[in-house]
């Protein structure tokens, strides 16, 4: 963030709001910070045991950096480590609010950046992950830092440009070691660099190489370890192989927040060698896709709808928790909490649509649309839960802030057909996700 952003009155206002909200979030910690660990949070907690000590001697089912972060907290805080991790995540979220403001201030007026920062500060879906043992909060700190440095390098000249790109590459690599799927967005990042890098082709090539090489610095350590232990090329984690098979060998899609069945199919490739499992599961997945194209299309539609449906990951944990053991959660089991979270998301989608449609800025918009398209396609192919939209949620928040930051003359000058089209698209969006919304609120 540049010095002007640090000294601006808007930034001072945001800083006061962030500090005030931080106190409020810490006051909620006794209630929301003591949630039971189920599913992925339990796996992260279990995998964090001796995560650093055994790092070079075991393969990682999930990307390794978040379990290592938890391991360091367990080492420092002992029996209070779980609470410490969640307090650290609340602090990281506060930092991410500042990063959202800094990124928005690069492309939009300060009032729009302030609006985006305030939304990021209180938006329920973003806040709730701070209280959960999921990797999204940790991931976004690295990824938003990468985006800011990437655009700084893109707009700079000389050694500063290459220095910023090198730092951006390192942060991208660290983000990938938190959420492995992020690695496959990188080709679109390079495409963006070539479209918007206003410099000769040789300089674009040099910047691309710097960004790539410094991304590979942290990732290559993990890849080398995987090759040494497994004997084949595995970039980050081993879960995609099993996930690929599961997603393409059932009559219903897995990894979704609105599924009616939770059983997993038996592993048809029991070979203990992960490389052979990869080959076997990939072959069976491709055979299923070839044999059942209509089923695959149906799965893809369902999973994309799931990605964009109103939902808070914290809902299921709270509503499946016995309030006799956790009496402080009883108030959050009320319908008001579900209405608040769902309404906030639906309003954010409308404001983001309007911001994207009315914004004349192209660089960040194209990057944001690349990111949204990537995760939409990834979910259509393999994933499908609302958790995966967290990667592009800050960019929706920035464009919601961009719309709220428009002055009256700017809004009056906007083409009415764009406003009408956005509203009609939003109504269609409500229609598509309505069944999920009813399920949440019922």
N, C-alpha and C positions, 0 to 999 in steps of 0.2 A: 504494500500500500504506500502510495507516495506521501510526501510531507504535507501537501495541501489537504489531502483527505484526512490526515491526522489532526490538523488544526481547524478544520471546518466546523462551524456551529452545528451542522447536522450530525457530524461524527460525535461531537460532545454530547448531544442529546441522546444518540444511540448508546453511547458508552454508559450514560446514567441509567437508561432503560435496561441494558444488559446486566449491570450490577444489581439493580433492584430485582430483576427477574431471577438472577442467580440466588439471591437470598430466599425468594419464594420457592424455587425448585429444591433448595437444600432443606427447607422446612417440610416439604412433601416427602423427603427421603425416608423418614420412618415408616410411611405407609407404602410408597411405591418402590422403595429400595430393597424391600424384604420379600420380593415375589419368589415363589418356588421355581426351581430350575427344571425345565422339561424340554425335550427335543434338542434342538441345536444348542441352546444355552448350557444344558447338562453336558453335551459333548464338548463344547469349548472348555468348560470347567474341568472335565476329566482329562482332556488333552493337554491342559496347561500344567499338569503334574510333571515336574522335571523336564518341561518343554525345552529348555535351553541345554540342559545337561545331556539329553538324549537326542538332540537335534540331528546330529550327523549319523545316528545309528538306526533311525526308523523313518519310514515313509509317512507322509502327512495326508490323511484323508481330506482335511481342509487346509486352506492356505495357512502358513505357520505363524505369521507375525502377530495375529491377535492372541492366540494361545500363549505366545512368548510374552506379550504385554501383560496378560493375566498372571503368568508365572512370576514375573518381576514384582508384581503387586503382592502376590502370595509370599514371596521371599521377604519383602519389606514390611508387610503389615500382618503376617501370620493369620490368626483366627479372624481378624477384621478385614481380610483381603477382599471379600465379596463386596462389602460396603465401600471399601476404598476404591475399587474399580468403578463402581457406579458414581461415586463422587467425582472421580477423575473424568468420567464420561460427561457429567454435567458441566464440568469446567471446559472440556474439549468442545462441547456443543456451544458454549458461550463464545469460544474462539471462532467457531464456524460462523456464527452470526456476524462477527467482524469481517470474516473472509467474504461472506455473501455481500455485505455492504461494499467492501473494497472492489470486488468484481463488478458489481452493478455501477459503482461510481466511475469506473473506467469508461463505460459506454452510455450512461444516462445521467441526467441532472442529479444533483445531490438529494433533492427532495424525493426522487424516485428511489435512489439507493437507500435512503432512510426508511421509506415505506417497505422496501424489500427486507431490510434488516429487522424491522419490527415484526413482520410476518414470520421470518425465520426464528425469531426469539420466542414466539408464543405458539407457533403452529403445532397442534397436538401430535401429529404423526412424527414430526422431527424431534420434538421434546421427549416423546414416550420411549424412543430407542435409547435415550440416556439412562433410563432406569432398567434396561434389559441387557442381558449378557449376549448381545448380538454384535457383530463386527461393523455394522453400518456407520455408527458414530465415529469410530476410529478410522474407518476407510475414508469418510468424507473430509476429514481434516487433511489427509495427504492429497486427495484428489482435487479439492478446491485450491490447495496451495499450488499444485501442479498447473491448474488452469490459469491462475493469476500470473505465475512466472512464464508460462507459455505465451500468453498474450503480451507480456512485457518484453520477452525476447523477440516476438514477432514484430513489434513496433520499434525496437531499439536498433542501433547501428553499431558496427565495430565490435570490439571485444566484449562489451556489455551484452550484446545480443547473444553471443555464444555462451557467455557465462550464465545468463538466465536460462538458456535452453538446456545447459548441462544440469543445473539445479532442478529444472522442471522434469528432466528425464529421471533423475534420482527419485523424486517424489512420486512420479508415475510408477516406477518400479516398486517402491514401498507400498503404494496403494494396491498394486497387483498382488503383493505378498499378503495383503489383508483380504482382498476379494479377487480370486484368481480369474474370474470371467472378464474382469476389466482389461486383461491383456489383449483380448481379441478386438477391442475397440481401437487399438493403436493404429492400424492401417487407415482408419477414417481420420485420425488425428493428422497423420502425414498428408493425406489428401487435402485436408483443410489448410495445412501449411502451404502446400503448393498452389492452392487457389488464392489465398489471401496474403501470401508473403510477397510484398511489393519490392522485389529485388531481382537481380539477374539469376538465371537458372543455376549457375555454379554456387552462388550463396545459398539458395534454397536447398541444393543438394548437401552442402556442408552443414547447414542447420539440421537437416533431416538426419544426417549421420551422427552429429553430436547428440541429438535427442535420443536416437536409437541406442547408441553406445552407452550412454549414461543410464538409460532405462535398464539395459542388460547387466549393468554392474551389480545391483542387488538381486535381480532375478536369476542371473547365471549361477550364483551360489546355490540356490535351491535346485536349479536344473542339473547342475553337476552332481549334487548329492543324490538326486533321484536316479541319475544314470549310473552312478557308482553302486547304488543299492539294488536297483531293479534291472539294470542292463539294457534299458531302452529310453527313448527320449520322452520325458514327462516334464513339461515346462514348470508347473507349480504344484498342483495337488492331484490326487488320484480319484476323487469322487466323480468327475464327469463321465468316466467309463461306466460305472454302475448306473448313474443317473440316465445316461443315454439309453441303456438297455431298458430300464424301467419305463421310460417315457414312450417307448415305441413297441411295447409288447403287451399292452393292456387295452381293454375296451373303454377305459376311462383314464384321464390324464392324472399323473401324480404331481406332487409339489404345488398344491393349490390350496387356497384358504377356504374354499367352499365345496369340498369334495364330500361325497356321501360314504366313502369307503377308505379305510386307512391301511388295509393289508398291502404288503409288498409282495411281488412275485418271488419265487425261489430263484436263486442265482443259477443259471443254466451253465455257467462257466466256472466250475469250482477249482480250476487250476490255481495253485498257490502263487504262481508267478504272475505278477500284475501285468506284465507285458502280454502274456498269452491271454489273460482275461480281457485285456483291451481289444485284442484282435477278435476274439470270439464274440464279445458283447457287441462290438461295432458291426460285425458281420450279421448277427442275429437282428440287430436293430434295423439295418438297411434292408434285410430280407422282409421284415415286417412292414416297413414303409412301402416297399415295392408291391407286396401282396395286398395291402389294405390302404390304398391312397385316400379313399373317402373317410375312413376312420381317422387318418392322419390330419386331414383337413378339418374335421370336426374337432379334434383335439386342439389344433392350432387356434381355432376361433375361441374355444372355451378358455384356453390359457391366456389369450390376449385380453379377453373380457375380465378374467380374474386379475390380471396385472393392473387394470385401470379401475377396479371396483372400489367403492368406499370401504375401508376397513382399517382398523388399527391392530397391529400385531399384539399389542398389550391387552386387547379385548379378551381373547381366548384364555390367556393366562389368568386374568382377573376373574372371569366368569366360571372358570373351572377350578377355582381355589376355594377351599372350605373356609368360610368366614368365622367359624368357631376357632380355628387355629390362627387366622389372620383377620381379627375384627376390624382393623383399620381400613380394610378393603371394601367393607360393606357399602359405604357411600358411593364407591366407584362402580358398583354393580347396578346402580340405578340407570334408568333409560336416558337420563340427561347426559350421561357421559358418552353414550353411543351417538346421541343426537348431536352433541357438540363436535365430536370427531368427524362424523359423516358430513355434517353441514360445512365445517371448515374446509374439508376436501372438495366438496362440490363447488363451493364459492371460489376456492383457489383455481380450480380447473377453468371456470368461466373467466376469471380475471386474467389468467395466463393466456387463454385463447385470444382475448381482446388485446393483451399486450403484444403477443406475437404478430397478430394481424395488423396492428396500427403502427408498430415500430418500423422505422425506415433504416435502422441499423442492420447491417448484414453479417458482420463477422461472428459476433456472439450468437446471433440467431441461427446461422448455419451450423455452428458447433453444437448448439443445443438440439437442433433438429436431427443432426447426425447421431447424437447420443440417445435421443428418444427412439429413433428408428432402429438403432442397434439393439437396445434392450427389448424393444417390442418384438423384433425378429428372433432374438435369443429366447425369449419366453415362448414364442410360437413354436420353436423347435424343441426346446428342452426344459424350460423352467416353468413359470406361470403363476407365481405367488405375488401378492402385493408388495412383499419385501423388496423385490428387485427394482421397483421404481424409485427407491431411495437414492439411487445414483444420479437420477436426473431431477429429483424433486427440488433442489436448490435453484435450478434454472427455471422451473415453473414459477418459483417464488420471485425470482428476479423479474420475470416478465409480468407477473401480477403487480409488483411494485412499479414497473415501468408504466403500466396503465394507470395506476392510482396517482402517479406523479405527473400525469398530463395536466396542463393548465386548461382553463375553460376555452380560450381561443383555439388551442390545439385540438381539444375534443370536438369543438364546434366545426372545425375544418376537416375532421375525419369524414371519409366517405361513408354515407349511411348504409350502403349495401354491405360493407365490411362488418359493421355492427350487427346488422340483421343476419348475415351469414354465420357469424360467431354464435349468436343467440340460437339460431336453428340447429347448428352443430351441437351446441350444449344440450338442447332439448332431446336430440337424437341420442346423445351420450347418456342422458338420464334414462331414456327408454331402454337402452342396452343393459345398463347396470341395475335396473330397477329391482329385479328379482333378488339380487345380492343385498341391495339396500333394505328391502323388506325383511330379509333373513336376519340381518344385523339388528334391526330395530324391533323385531317381534319378540 
